[in-house]
Amino acid sequence: MAKRKRLTVPPLGGFAPTAAPETKAMIGPGLAPAPISRVTGEAAATAALREVAEELTSARSEGRLVLRLELDRIEEGWLVRDRLGIETEELASLMTSLATHGQRSPIEVADMGEGRFGLISGWRRVTALRRLLAETGEARFATVLAILRRPDTAAAAYVAMVEENEIRLGLSYFERARIAAKAVDAGVFATEKLALQQLYASASRAKRSKIGSFLGIYHVLDGALRFPSALPERLGLALARRLEEEEGFAARLVAALAAGAPDTAEAELQLIADQVAASEPEPPPAAPEAGQGADRPVPDAARAPRPRPAAPASEVRPGLFLKGAARGELVLYGPAVDEAFRERLRDWLAAQA
């Protein structure tokens, strides 16, 4: 009689004992996940974190992320400021708002490297926060909310500064003209005409023409006026015409301003209005040239055109220009060339020796 073979019942679930460990690990609740599943989950989590990091980096570089920066890392002199100052009452009002409600609008900065940031717009907010920090010592006033901008050129940085102020509060015509002239002096623009066209590209041609008229006032009266930003459009245009058309008017006005020494904007404007409305005095007879009897007026030195620097050879970075001078010489210049920059340049040159 043949011997019967004993049957073996397979484990729960019908899996043979020789099943792969990965498969066995899937049996029943509470057991550890399979290695393949764990690796897949970790890879997905890593990819998600990488995507978030890349998006944050992109948002920061594109100015879509608000940063909190220490005030002592902000370089306010990175650009020549377009505002001449801030009135006491206006500053007090801004300080009250910041102390009560905090900073609602971020400033705009450019990354200068080494943890420094050049101020593009928001000079009034930075000024108010510095004053609050000095007066109260509170830590909440030691930082400023900022958006990072990446202007391709110094010209783009100046345009951004002017546009932000035009939108928020508006510059006076004198301030508009002054920053155009200062940008040319810094080598950012080759000519004042080009500066007007780019800084005020969104303005009408008539408005740019008015700003151009105030350029004449800036060149002749900068330093003589105590309250230049208070000069209104209508009086300023009349003043510009007298300065352009009448020999000797600039000298008389400068003398009158020095003698009157007005201590308020209203007094200075009244003095200017009186001088503009005054009749032109009879010019003294000029000595005839040799062999000729015709009188010729002597040109007023105050109206002589001011020399302008040549266009920069190349812009190394916003606010920093490089051009060749005499043989064997290079010239670095622009708003970014400050004492800190000179120290870094000296250290770098010493390290190359």
Secondary structure, DSSP 8 states (H G I E B T S, - for coil): -----------TTS--TTS-HHHHTTSSTTS---HHHHHHHHHHHHHHHHHHHHHHHHHHHTT-SEEEEEGGGEEGGGS--S-----HHHHHHHHHHHHHH---S-EEEEEEETTEEEEEE-HHHHHHHHHHHHHH--GGGSEEEEEEE--SSHHHHHHHHHHHHHHHT---HHHHHHHHHHHHHTTSSSSHHHHHHHHTTTS-HHHHHHHHHHHHHHHHHTTT-SSGGG--HHHHHHHHHHHHHSTTHHHHHHHHHHHH---SHHHHHHHHHHHHHS-----------TT---------GGGS--------SEEEETTEEEEE-STT-EEEESTT-SHHHHHHHHHHHHHH-
